[in-house]
Amino acid sequence: MTPLPRYLTAALALSLMAASAQADSTKNSLITAFSTITSLEDGWEPMEFPKIDRHSRYQLTDDNGEQVVKATTDNSASGLIARVSVEPGDSLILRWRWKVSNVYEQGNARKKEGDDYPARIYVAFEFEPDEAGFFERAKRKTVEVVFGEELPGNALNYIWANRLPVGEIVANPFTDTTMMIAVNSGTANTGEWVTVERDIVADYRKAFDREPPKLVGVAIMSDSDNTGASATAWYGDVSFSLVKPDSVSYTHLRAHETLRYL
């Protein structure tokens, strides 16, 4: 991530145009599957940040007969984001699969200079002004005036870490409104497809000690601007499954809309 988190937040805000106008319903604004699209413009948008001139590259490619997204990062940072509008309820399972070529020797989720990942999934939630302090609200207002968009609130980042143990949750070194969760770590499984499932409601409760608000965005990102490293990652479909209180099975939901990152 860039060492200027307020600009990252602003960049995400620019991608969330019209999100507030979407219905508060889990049946709307789901994630478009990479395996079904003909262009990355079909339900996804590039996410680029002010003051970062070198962008990671994303392209559709075939991997063993299935269409996936290939990301290449070389001392660069940018992402792809899809706009969503989902009430998480009691449980919301986020499922994806990914593969990375390598991890970063200088990668460290606890330090600003090491805040880079060959692959990450970013989940953004609606801002809750009643939970924010005065200075946080004032800072956000200033950025909103400059960029003309309402900013998202807390975020979860699911990362392929270098050294952070799997399952550990730490605050992002730039902002405690973003929590980093290691779902893969180190060189184990590099070069192999790994499937990940996370209950984002349970993770949000553990990370922020309260119930999550509406989900407003999901992004993929491979970045290396802080470490100056390079890597290649592959992302398969990202999808939701809702777990309802009266249900013993997941209701699979697939994608169908847009977003952008932080």
C-alpha positions in Angstrom: 0.0 0.0 0.0 1.0 3.6 -0.5 2.4 5.5 2.5 -0.5 8.0 2.1 -3.6 6.2 3.3 -5.9 9.2 3.0 -5.3 9.2 -0.8 -6.0 5.4 -0.9 -9.3 6.1 0.9 -10.0 8.9 -1.5 -9.3 6.7 -4.5 -11.8 4.2 -3.2 -14.3 6.9 -2.7 -14.0 7.9 -6.3 -14.9 4.4 -7.3 -18.0 4.3 -5.1 -20.0 6.8 -7.1 -23.7 6.1 -6.8 -23.2 3.4 -4.2 -25.4 5.1 -1.7 -28.3 5.0 -4.2 -28.2 1.3 -4.4 -30.8 -0.7 -2.5 -30.0 -2.2 0.9 -30.5 -5.7 -0.2 -28.3 -8.7 -0.6 -30.0 -9.6 -3.9 -28.4 -6.6 -5.6 -24.8 -5.7 -6.6 -23.0 -9.0 -6.3 -19.6 -9.8 -7.7 -19.1 -10.5 -11.4 -17.2 -13.8 -11.9 -13.9 -13.5 -13.8 -14.6 -16.9 -15.5 -17.7 -15.5 -17.3 -16.6 -12.1 -18.5 -15.2 -11.0 -21.9 -13.5 -7.9 -20.5 -12.3 -6.6 -17.1 -14.7 -3.7 -17.7 -17.6 -6.1 -17.2 -18.4 -5.5 -13.5 -14.9 -4.4 -12.4 -13.0 -1.1 -12.5 -9.3 -0.2 -12.4 -8.2 1.2 -9.0 -5.4 3.7 -9.3 -4.0 6.0 -6.7 -2.8 9.6 -6.7 1.0 9.9 -6.6 1.6 6.3 -7.7 2.6 6.4 -11.3 3.6 2.7 -11.7 0.5 0.6 -11.9 0.1 -3.2 -11.5 -1.2 -4.9 -14.6 -4.3 -7.1 -14.8 -5.4 -9.2 -17.7 -7.8 -12.1 -18.4 -5.9 -15.3 -19.1 -6.5 -19.0 -19.3 -5.3 -21.3 -16.6 -5.8 -25.0 -17.1 -9.0 -24.4 -19.1 -10.5 -21.8 -16.8 -10.5 -18.0 -17.3 -8.8 -16.1 -14.4 -7.2 -12.8 -13.8 -3.4 -12.5 -14.0 -1.9 -9.7 -12.0 1.7 -8.5 -12.4 3.3 -6.1 -10.0 6.8 -4.6 -10.2 7.5 -1.7 -7.8 3.8 -0.7 -8.5 0.4 -0.5 -7.0 -3.2 -0.6 -8.4 -6.1 -2.9 -8.2 -9.5 -4.0 -9.6 -12.6 -3.3 -7.6 -16.3 -4.2 -7.8 -19.0 -2.1 -6.2 -21.5 -4.0 -4.0 -24.3 -3.3 -1.6 -24.8 -6.2 0.8 -26.2 -6.4 4.3 -24.0 -9.1 5.9 -26.6 -10.5 8.3 -25.5 -13.1 10.8 -22.9 -14.7 8.5 -21.5 -13.9 5.0 -19.0 -16.3 3.5 -16.5 -14.8 1.0 -14.9 -17.4 -1.1 -12.1 -17.1 -3.7 -9.0 -18.9 -5.0 -5.6 -17.5 -5.8 -2.1 -18.4 -6.7 1.2 -16.4 -6.3 4.6 -16.8 -7.8 6.5 -15.6 -4.7 6.3 -13.6 -1.5 8.4 -10.5 -0.7 11.6 -10.8 1.3 11.0 -7.4 2.8 7.3 -7.8 3.2 6.1 -7.1 6.8 2.4 -6.4 7.6 3.5 -4.6 10.8 5.7 -2.0 9.1 4.9 0.8 6.6 7.9 -0.1 4.4 6.8 -3.7 4.3 3.0 -3.1 3.6 3.0 -4.9 0.2 1.4 -8.2 -0.8 1.6 -10.3 -3.9 -2.1 -10.9 -3.5 -4.9 -9.5 -1.3 -8.7 -9.3 -1.2 -10.0 -6.0 0.2 -13.4 -5.8 1.7 -14.8 -2.3 2.4 -17.7 -1.4 4.7 -20.0 1.6 5.0 -18.8 4.4 7.2 -20.5 4.6 10.6 -20.2 8.3 11.8 -21.5 7.4 15.3 -18.6 5.1 15.8 -15.9 7.6 14.7 -14.2 10.2 16.8 -14.2 13.9 16.2 -10.9 14.1 14.4 -11.7 11.1 12.2 -15.0 12.7 11.1 -13.3 16.0 10.5 -10.5 14.4 8.4 -13.1 12.5 6.3 -15.1 15.7 5.7 -12.0 17.5 4.4 -11.3 14.7 2.0 -14.9 14.4 0.9 -15.0 18.2 0.1 -11.9 17.8 -2.0 -12.9 14.6 -3.9 -16.7 15.1 -3.8 -17.5 11.6 -2.6 -18.5 9.9 0.6 -15.7 7.8 1.9 -16.1 4.1 3.0 -15.5 3.1 6.6 -13.6 0.2 8.1 -12.0 -2.5 5.9 -10.8 -6.0 6.1 -7.7 -7.0 4.0 -7.2 -10.7 3.5 -3.5 -11.1 2.6 -0.9 -13.5 1.4 1.6 -12.5 3.9 5.4 -13.0 4.0 5.8 -13.5 7.8 2.6 -12.8 9.6 1.2 -16.2 10.9 -1.9 -17.5 9.3 -5.0 -16.5 11.2 -3.3 -13.5 12.9 -5.1 -10.1 12.6 -3.1 -6.8 12.9 -4.0 -3.2 12.2 -2.6 -1.8 9.0 0.5 0.2 9.7 -1.0 3.3 8.1 -4.5 3.2 9.6 -6.3 1.3 12.3 -9.5 1.4 10.3 -8.1 -1.3 8.1 -7.3 -4.7 9.6 -5.0 -7.2 7.9 -5.8 -10.9 8.2 -3.2 -13.4 7.0 -5.0 -16.3 5.2 -1.8 -17.5 3.6 1.8 -16.9 4.7 5.3 -17.5 3.5 6.5 -19.7 0.6 4.3 -22.7 1.5 1.9 -23.2 -1.5 3.5 -20.6 -3.7 2.9 -21.6 -7.3 -0.2 -23.6 -6.3 -3.9 -22.7 -6.4 -5.3 -22.1 -2.9 -9.0 -21.8 -2.1 -10.0 -19.6 0.8 -13.3 -19.2 2.6 -13.9 -16.6 5.3 -16.9 -15.5 7.3 -16.5 -11.8 7.0 -19.1 -11.2 9.8 -17.1 -13.3 12.2 -13.8 -11.7 11.1 -15.3 -8.1 11.4 -16.5 -8.9 14.9 -13.1 -10.2 15.9 -11.2 -7.3 14.3 -13.4 -4.4 15.4 -15.4 -5.8 18.3 -18.8 -4.9 16.9 -21.3 -5.9 14.2 -20.4 -5.0 10.6 -22.4 -2.4 8.7 -23.3 -2.8 5.0 -20.6 -4.1 2.7 -19.9 -1.6 -0.1 -17.0 -3.0 -2.0 -14.7 -5.9 -2.8 -11.3 -5.6 -4.5 -8.3 -7.6 -5.7 -4.9 -6.1 -5.5 -1.3 -7.0 -6.0 1.1 -4.3 -4.9 4.8 -3.8 -4.4 5.4 0.0 -4.2 6.8 0.0 -0.7 9.2 -2.9 -1.0 10.2 -2.3 -4.6 9.7 -6.0 -5.2 7.9 -7.9 -8.0 5.5 -10.8 -8.2 2.8 -12.4 -10.3 -0.6 -13.5 -8.9 -3.6 -15.2 -10.4 -7.2 -14.7 -9.1 -10.1 -17.0 -9.7 -13.7 -16.2 -9.1 -14.7 -14.3 -6.0 -18.2 -15.1 -4.6 -20.5 -14.8 -1.6 -22.5 -17.4 0.3 -25.1 -16.2 2.7 -25.8 -18.2 5.8 -29.3 -17.5 7.2 -30.3 -18.3 10.8 -32.9 -20.9 9.7 -30.7 -22.5 7.1 -28.2 -25.3 7.4 -26.7 -24.8 4.0 -25.1 -21.9 2.1 -27.1 -20.1 -0.5 -24.6 -19.5 -3.2 -24.6 -16.0 -4.7 -22.5 -15.0 -7.7 -21.6 -11.8 -9.1 -23.2 -9.0 -11.0 -21.9 -5.4 -10.5 -18.9 -3.1 -9.7 -16.4 -1.4 -7.4 -12.8 0.0 -6.9 -10.1 -0.1 -3.8 -8.2 1.4 -0.9 
